[in-house]
């Protein structure tokens, strides 16, 4: 099928585009390079060097003989969004194109506003473009398990059967998001569900857990095909951060007691889940939710797993939690729908952790120790980070001129 990957220059978007291309799908990618601008703003960079998007696409064509079309622009510009869909005419859209960091959204007012405008408005523009051009396009949208929070009951896959005063209904599962980023994802979910009910669209919301891993079969073919490896306190995910801390002799910083439990999955399983959703699409008018993770671990457990696999000395340091969250809680979440479709999970075993540690060790000369610890406090309305400048993305309302204008296509 023809699949348009939004956010195709990012940590997950790029390997997803390669994975789908290699499996015979005709792939286009959309990006505005905002993720690269966040690095410049915060004075951080990927541990593993990454090529620019056009280099990546050319290298993929040279190695595989396969073409990936590129569209450079911003989803918050409705004209660009509409013109891109009209040009590529996809059967399905995979939507990764959002500001994905909870800490980034909590830096201060401007970052919170930017996150919600970028994420919610971009998705709304996409929904309108699909409804106006081709309502048969299947939307596969990356959500997050963080939409649910940590309730003291089992988490279901998107919906919950409720009996109240003798009457029963199936309703959206109650949401208790933990940041302005996670709130933007909740707003997305409500808007997508409304669009499916109102316009007859079909959508799959993938509520994803924490992704770990760096290399896929495709990105490992050449250094210019590598994807990001983030370890800093704003964009770095917890296992990546622990691996970098271990190889640089930095204490593994566990927030609070470390009892925070989250669903996690290997990057290889992210790719498989996306394709399973694509080849088993939602029905017309259907909004469905898949909880996309394969196992659950507490932060303390993940720190211990890394410490056990690293051959050198590792210190685990429990630091004051900068977030507002429960440090000990009940956590049991359903995740059977993707397994029912055929997902075969790659679980967090010692070989996977050793590979991550090896990647971190090979590139430890690129580590900036000053950016590892969290510099964002949830309880403050303004965390003054040392940056190279102000927020390097223009905030704007729908219909205003985009910072990156027009769509350029590279074959």
Residue pairs with C-beta under 8 A, 6 or more apart in sequence:
1 25
1 26
1 90
1 91
1 92
1 278
2 25
2 26
2 27
2 28
2 88
2 89
2 90
2 91
2 92
3 20
3 25
3 26
3 27
3 28
3 90
3 91
3 92
3 93
3 94
3 278
4 27
4 28
4 29
4 30
4 84
4 85
4 88
4 90
4 92
4 93
4 94
5 13
5 16
5 17
5 20
5 27
5 28
5 29
5 30
5 94
5 96
6 13
6 29
6 30
6 31
6 75
6 93
6 94
6 95
6 96
6 97
6 126
7 13
7 30
7 31
7 35
7 95
7 96
7 97
7 98
8 14
8 16
8 17
8 28
8 29
8 30
8 31
8 53
8 68
8 70
8 96
9 29
9 31
9 33
9 35
9 36
9 53
9 56
10 31
10 35
10 96
10 97
10 100
10 228
11 35
11 211
11 227
11 228
11 230
12 96
12 142
12 211
12 227
12 267
12 270
13 29
13 31
13 94
13 96
13 97
14 29
14 56
14 219
14 227
15 216
15 218
15 219
15 227
15 267
15 271
16 94
16 96
16 270
16 271
16 274
17 27
17 29
17 68
18 60
18 68
18 216
18 218
18 219
18 225
19 216
19 217
19 218
19 271
19 274
19 275
20 27
20 94
20 274
20 275
20 278
21 27
21 60
21 64
21 66
21 68
22 64
22 66
22 217
22 218
23 275
25 278
27 68
27 69
28 68
28 69
28 70
28 71
28 88
28 90
29 53
29 57
29 68
29 69
29 70
29 71
30 70
30 71
30 72
30 73
30 75
30 84
30 97
31 53
31 70
31 71
31 72
31 97
32 72
32 73
32 74
32 75
32 97
32 402
32 403
32 404
33 53
33 72
33 404
34 74
34 99
34 118
34 393
35 228
37 392
37 393
38 99
38 101
38 104
38 234
38 235
38 392
38 393
39 45
39 46
40 388
40 389
40 392
41 387
41 388
41 389
41 390
41 391
41 392
42 232
42 234
42 235
42 371
42 385
42 387
42 388
43 368
43 371
43 386
43 387
43 388
44 230
44 232
44 234
44 235
44 368
44 371
45 366
45 368
46 228
46 229
46 230
47 229
47 230
47 231
47 240
47 244
47 359
47 360
47 363
47 366
47 367
48 214
48 226
48 227
48 228
48 229
48 359
48 363
48 366
49 223
49 226
49 366
50 56
50 226
50 227
50 228
51 59
51 223
51 224
51 225
51 226
53 70
53 72
54 70
54 410
55 224
56 224
56 225
57 68
57 70
57 410
59 222
59 224
59 225
60 66
60 68
60 218
60 225
61 67
61 68
63 221
63 222
63 225
67 411
69 88
69 409
69 410
69 411
70 408
70 409
70 410
71 84
71 87
71 88
71 407
71 408
71 409
72 404
72 406
72 407
72 408
73 80
73 81
73 84
73 402
73 404
73 405
73 406
73 407
74 80
74 122
74 402
74 403
74 404
75 81
75 97
75 121
75 122
75 123
75 125
75 126
76 117
76 118
76 121
76 122
76 125
76 396
76 398
76 402
77 125
77 401
77 402
77 405
78 125
78 128
78 129
78 398
78 399
80 402
80 405
80 406
80 407
81 122
81 125
81 126
81 129
82 125
82 128
82 129
82 132
82 133
83 407
84 407
85 93
85 129
85 130
85 133
85 134
85 137
86 133
87 407
87 409
89 134
90 137
91 136
91 137
91 138
92 137
92 138
92 139
92 140
92 278
92 281
93 126
93 130
93 137
93 138
93 139
93 140
94 140
94 142
94 274
94 278
95 123
95 126
95 139
95 140
95 141
95 142
96 142
97 122
98 118
98 119
98 122
98 123
98 142
98 184
98 185
98 188
99 105
99 114
99 115
99 118
99 119
99 181
99 184
100 181
100 235
101 181
101 234
101 235
102 146
102 178
102 179
102 180
102 181
102 182
102 323
103 179
103 233
103 234
103 235
103 374
103 376
104 111
104 115
104 181
104 234
104 235
104 376
105 111
105 112
105 115
105 116
105 179
105 180
105 181
105 184
106 112
106 179
106 180
106 181
106 376
106 377
106 378
106 383
107 234
107 376
107 382
107 383
107 385
108 381
108 382
108 383
109 381
109 382
110 390
110 391
110 395
111 391
112 180
113 395
114 391
114 393
114 395
115 180
115 181
115 184
116 180
116 183
116 184
116 187
117 395
117 396
117 397
118 393
119 181
119 184
119 185
119 187
119 188
120 184
120 187
120 188
120 191
121 397
121 398
123 141
123 188
123 191
123 192
124 191
124 398
125 398
126 139
127 139
127 191
127 192
127 195
127 199
127 201
130 137
130 139
130 195
130 201
131 195
131 199
131 201
135 199
135 200
135 201
135 284
136 202
136 284
137 201
138 202
138 203
138 204
138 278
138 281
138 282
139 192
139 201
139 202
139 203
139 204
140 203
140 204
140 206
140 274
140 277
140 278
141 188
141 192
141 203
141 204
141 205
141 206
142 206
142 208
143 185
143 188
143 189
143 205
143 206
143 207
143 208
143 289
144 182
144 185
144 207
144 208
145 155
145 207
145 208
145 209
145 262
145 263
145 291
145 292
145 293
145 333
146 177
146 178
146 179
146 181
146 182
146 185
147 175
147 177
147 182
147 185
147 186
147 189
147 207
148 155
148 173
148 174
148 175
148 176
148 207
148 333
149 175
149 176
149 177
149 178
150 176
150 260
150 261
150 325
150 326
150 329
150 330
150 331
151 174
151 176
151 330
152 329
152 330
153 330
154 332
154 333
154 334
155 173
155 291
155 331
155 332
155 333
155 334
156 173
156 334
157 207
157 289
157 290
157 291
157 334
157 335
157 336
157 337
158 172
158 173
158 205
158 207
158 288
158 289
158 290
158 291
159 170
159 171
159 172
159 173
159 289
160 170
160 171
160 172
160 173
160 174
161 168
161 169
161 170
162 168
162 169
162 170
162 171
172 189
172 190
172 193
175 186
175 189
177 183
177 185
177 186
178 323
178 324
178 325
179 323
179 378
189 205
189 289
192 201
192 203
192 205
192 287
193 203
193 287
195 201
195 203
196 202
196 203
196 282
196 285
196 286
196 287
197 285
197 287
200 284
200 285
201 285
202 281
202 282
202 283
202 284
202 285
202 286
203 282
203 286
203 287
203 288
204 277
204 281
204 282
204 288
204 289
204 290
205 287
205 288
205 289
205 290
206 273
206 274
206 277
206 290
206 292
207 289
207 290
207 291
207 292
208 265
208 270
208 273
208 292
208 293
209 262
209 263
209 264
209 265
209 291
209 292
209 293
209 294
209 296
210 237
210 238
210 239
210 262
210 263
210 264
210 265
210 293
211 237
211 264
211 265
211 266
211 267
211 270
212 237
212 239
212 240
212 264
212 265
212 266
212 267
212 348
212 352
212 356
213 266
213 267
213 268
213 352
213 356
214 226
214 227
214 229
214 240
214 267
214 355
214 356
214 359
215 226
215 355
215 359
216 227
216 267
216 268
216 271
218 225
219 225
219 226
219 227
229 240
229 359
229 360
229 363
230 236
230 237
230 240
231 240
231 241
231 243
231 244
231 360
231 367
231 372
232 241
232 368
232 371
232 372
233 241
233 371
233 372
233 373
233 374
233 375
233 376
234 371
234 374
234 375
234 376
234 385
236 244
236 372
238 299
238 302
239 264
239 302
239 306
239 353
239 356
240 356
240 360
241 253
241 372
242 252
242 302
242 303
242 306
243 306
243 310
243 353
243 356
243 357
243 359
243 360
244 250
244 360
244 364
244 367
244 372
245 251
245 252
245 253
245 372
246 252
246 306
246 307
246 310
246 312
246 314
246 357
246 360
247 310
247 312
247 357
247 360
247 361
247 364
248 364
248 367
248 369
249 312
249 313
250 369
250 372
251 315
251 316
251 317
252 303
252 306
252 307
252 314
252 315
252 316
252 317
253 317
253 319
253 372
253 373
253 374
254 299
254 300
254 303
254 316
254 317
254 318
254 319
255 299
255 318
255 319
255 320
255 321
255 322
255 323
255 327
255 374
256 318
256 319
256 320
256 321
256 327
257 300
257 318
257 327
257 328
258 298
258 299
258 300
258 301
258 303
258 318
258 327
259 298
259 299
259 300
259 326
259 327
259 328
259 329
260 298
260 299
260 325
260 326
260 327
260 329
261 296
261 297
261 298
261 299
261 329
261 331
262 296
262 297
262 298
262 299
262 331
263 291
263 293
263 294
263 295
263 296
263 333
263 335
264 293
264 294
264 295
264 296
264 297
264 302
264 348
265 273
265 292
265 293
265 294
265 295
265 345
266 294
266 345
266 346
266 347
266 348
266 352
268 346
269 292
269 294
269 343
269 345
269 346
270 292
272 343
272 344
273 290
273 292
273 338
273 343
276 338
276 341
276 342
276 343
277 290
277 338
277 341
280 341
282 288
288 337
290 335
290 337
290 338
291 333
291 334
291 335
291 337
291 338
292 335
292 338
293 333
293 335
294 335
294 343
294 345
294 346
294 347
295 345
295 347
295 348
296 331
296 332
296 333
297 305
297 348
300 316
303 316
304 316
305 348
305 353
306 314
306 353
306 357
307 314
307 316
308 350
309 350
309 353
309 354
309 357
310 357
319 373
321 327
322 374
322 376
322 377
322 378
323 378
324 378
324 379
339 345
346 352
375 383
375 385
375 386
376 383
376 385
377 383
393 403
394 403
396 402
396 403
